Amino acid sequence: MSSEIINFKRKTEKPAEIKQGDFDFDYWSKLAKDPEAFEVAREAEINKHIASINDSNAQERMRRLQWRVEMERKRSSSPLNAASRIYDMMWASVGQNIKALDELAGMLAPKVTKTPKAPKSSKSLKESKIAESNFDSVHFQKDNNVLKFAKKRAEEVLAD
């Protein structure tokens, strides 16, 4: 690391009164004028955030995820291409989470058979409509169970 980068970083240090999580646009804007200094500060900020995570397993997952993000950035032909690749990674992860929630909901929900086709007689038609409404209420209950589970899990994660 060159002394110019270190000196620039010292001159543009963030004030101590800035709370964690606040984004100082002016600081990063000035720093971006020197790409090397910006990269040093960016990596330091990411590493500081990862180190602040209490759970060592979560820290390891974050380090691996950050490594994957960095590799996508290196493989990309431009910053826009890198952003697109990272965006695709994010949506792939979200898709996996949704699939896992759907599978969990399927395990939690009672097994339901398909409703038979509506018979021709009016008495059987009423029975068919009742069965259909029961089928709909089971799906509503399944969706509610998934939401309750997701909310409970989110609260547990935030509590940690």
C-alpha positions as CSV (number, residue, x, y, z in Angstrom):
1,M,0.0,0.0,0.0
2,S,1.5,3.3,-1.0
3,S,2.0,6.1,1.4
4,E,-0.2,8.4,-0.8
5,I,-3.2,6.0,-0.2
6,I,-2.5,5.9,3.6
7,N,-2.2,9.7,3.8
8,F,-5.4,10.2,1.7
9,K,-7.2,7.8,3.9
10,R,-6.1,9.6,7.0
11,K,-7.2,13.0,5.6
12,T,-10.6,11.6,4.7
13,E,-11.2,9.5,7.9
14,K,-14.8,9.5,9.0
15,P,-15.5,11.4,12.2
16,A,-16.0,9.3,15.3
17,E,-19.5,10.6,15.9
18,I,-20.9,8.9,12.8
19,K,-22.9,5.9,13.9
20,Q,-22.4,2.4,12.4
21,G,-24.7,1.9,9.5
22,D,-24.7,5.6,8.4
23,F,-23.4,6.2,5.0
24,D,-21.2,9.3,4.5
25,F,-21.6,10.1,0.9
26,D,-19.1,12.9,0.8
27,Y,-16.4,10.7,2.3
28,W,-16.9,7.9,-0.2
29,S,-17.3,10.4,-3.1
30,K,-13.9,12.0,-2.3
31,L,-12.4,8.6,-1.8
32,A,-13.7,7.4,-5.2
33,K,-11.4,9.9,-7.0
34,D,-8.5,7.6,-6.0
35,P,-9.6,4.0,-7.1
36,E,-6.8,2.4,-5.1
37,A,-7.7,4.2,-1.8
38,F,-11.3,3.5,-2.5
39,E,-10.7,-0.2,-2.8
40,V,-8.6,-0.3,0.4
41,A,-11.3,1.5,2.3
42,R,-14.1,-0.6,0.7
43,E,-12.4,-3.9,1.7
44,A,-11.7,-2.6,5.2
45,E,-15.3,-1.6,5.7
46,I,-16.6,-5.0,4.4
47,N,-14.1,-6.9,6.6
48,K,-15.1,-4.7,9.6
49,H,-18.8,-5.5,9.1
50,I,-18.2,-9.2,8.7
51,A,-16.0,-9.2,11.9
52,S,-18.9,-7.5,13.8
53,I,-21.1,-10.5,13.3
54,N,-21.3,-12.5,16.5
55,D,-22.0,-16.0,15.0
56,S,-18.8,-17.6,13.7
57,N,-20.8,-19.7,11.2
58,A,-22.5,-16.6,9.9
59,Q,-19.1,-14.9,9.6
60,E,-17.8,-17.7,7.6
61,R,-20.8,-17.7,5.3
62,M,-20.4,-14.0,4.8
63,R,-16.7,-14.3,4.0
64,R,-17.5,-17.0,1.4
65,L,-20.3,-14.9,-0.1
66,Q,-18.0,-11.9,-0.3
67,W,-15.4,-14.0,-2.0
68,R,-18.0,-15.1,-4.6
69,V,-19.0,-11.4,-5.1
70,E,-15.3,-10.5,-5.6
71,M,-14.8,-13.3,-8.1
72,E,-17.9,-12.1,-10.1
73,R,-16.4,-8.6,-10.1
74,K,-13.1,-9.9,-11.4
75,R,-14.7,-12.0,-14.1
76,S,-16.8,-9.1,-15.4
77,S,-15.9,-7.0,-18.3
78,S,-17.3,-3.8,-16.8
79,P,-18.8,-2.5,-13.6
80,L,-22.3,-2.8,-15.1
81,N,-21.7,-6.4,-16.1
82,A,-20.5,-7.1,-12.5
83,A,-23.6,-5.5,-11.0
84,S,-25.7,-7.6,-13.3
85,R,-23.9,-10.8,-12.3
86,I,-24.2,-10.0,-8.6
87,Y,-27.9,-9.1,-9.1
88,D,-28.4,-12.5,-10.7
89,M,-26.7,-14.2,-7.8
90,M,-29.0,-12.4,-5.4
91,W,-32.1,-13.5,-7.2
92,A,-30.9,-17.1,-7.5
93,S,-30.5,-17.1,-3.7
94,V,-34.0,-15.6,-3.2
95,G,-35.4,-18.3,-5.5
96,Q,-33.8,-21.0,-3.4
97,N,-35.2,-19.5,-0.2
98,I,-38.7,-19.4,-1.7
99,K,-38.4,-23.0,-2.9
100,A,-37.3,-24.0,0.6
101,L,-40.3,-22.2,2.2
102,D,-42.7,-23.8,-0.3
103,E,-41.3,-27.2,0.6
104,L,-41.6,-26.5,4.3
105,A,-45.1,-25.3,3.9
106,G,-45.9,-28.5,2.0
107,M,-44.6,-30.5,5.0
108,L,-46.7,-28.4,7.5
109,A,-49.9,-28.3,5.5
110,P,-52.3,-31.3,5.8
111,K,-52.4,-33.6,2.8
112,V,-55.3,-32.6,0.5
113,T,-56.7,-34.5,-2.4
114,K,-58.0,-32.9,-5.5
115,T,-61.7,-32.1,-5.5
116,P,-63.8,-34.2,-7.8
117,K,-65.4,-32.8,-10.8
118,A,-68.8,-31.2,-10.1
119,P,-71.6,-33.8,-10.4
120,K,-74.7,-33.2,-12.3
121,S,-77.3,-33.3,-9.5
122,S,-77.9,-30.2,-7.4
123,K,-77.3,-32.0,-4.1
124,S,-73.9,-33.2,-5.2
125,L,-73.1,-29.8,-6.7
126,K,-73.6,-28.3,-3.2
127,E,-71.3,-30.9,-1.7
128,S,-68.7,-30.2,-4.4
129,K,-68.8,-26.5,-3.6
130,I,-68.3,-27.2,0.1
131,A,-65.3,-29.4,-0.7
132,E,-63.9,-26.7,-3.0
133,S,-64.2,-24.1,-0.3
134,N,-62.5,-26.4,2.2
135,F,-59.7,-26.9,-0.3
136,D,-59.3,-23.1,-0.6
137,S,-59.3,-22.6,3.2
138,V,-56.5,-25.2,3.6
139,H,-54.4,-23.3,1.1
140,F,-55.1,-20.1,3.0
141,Q,-54.1,-21.8,6.2
142,K,-50.9,-23.1,4.5
143,D,-50.0,-19.5,3.4
144,N,-50.6,-18.2,6.9
145,N,-48.4,-20.9,8.4
146,V,-45.6,-20.0,6.0
147,L,-45.9,-16.3,6.9
148,K,-46.0,-17.0,10.6
149,F,-42.9,-19.2,10.3
150,A,-41.1,-16.7,8.3
151,K,-42.0,-13.9,10.7
152,K,-40.9,-16.0,13.7
153,R,-37.6,-16.9,12.0
154,A,-37.0,-13.2,11.1
155,E,-37.6,-12.2,14.8
156,E,-35.2,-14.9,16.0
157,V,-32.5,-13.7,13.5
158,L,-33.0,-10.1,14.6
159,A,-32.8,-11.1,18.2
160,D,-29.4,-12.7,17.7
